[in-house]
């Protein structure tokens, strides 16, 4: 009986450690994406309590989304992206890298978006997919 209890306690401890490791993930860049230092600095300047890294790729939103859907938990509570004046729908998806409950509790999360809206007013529409990784300080 003692061996069974020790086995169960050990198995439970291993499960807890494995779960903690799964939640403590780091960001994995999308294959072939490029870190954009300028956009990263601009995004970080908007919210001083957060550090942002912005990556870009010419791959489709669907392809990038599928890659991250297999790695991280998606925050599905976020509303759909806005419509541009042209009528085009912005596609976006938010993922919780650190295993947080949602974006408000996560300290490390990311957004995949197409098209990319750049510039201080967001009116520079670029037909590329961008990946923004946000780490709260």
Order of alpha helices (4+ residues) and beta strands (2+ residues): alpha-beta-alpha-beta-alpha-beta-beta-beta-beta-beta-beta
